[in-house]
Amino acid sequence: ADANWHSVDISAQIPVGTKAVFIYGYCQSATVNRNVDFSDATGGTIYVRGWTTAANGNSFFSGIVPITSSRLIWYAASNADVAILVAAITHYYA
């Protein structure tokens, strides 16, 4: 990962009118206190944050991210040494 914001188009996975999604996953870094953030398409607020608590260990996260009409989710890692990021959407709320 790098330290930039990236969008993921989830319009094929959720219907029009979806208000929010539940996201969970894990991240891993060789360094403690690195984070991965998730935001809606406005990018103004971080709704879900996963952070590493031990070097080279898996750090799990979950939470609800609001969805705008664009049906995009934005994510960013705090540093390029976040080597692994796995995230899944399990529920959506209309």
Helices and strands as residue ranges (DSSP letters): E 6-9, E 20-29, E 35-39, E 46-51, E 59-66, E 72-77, E 82-93
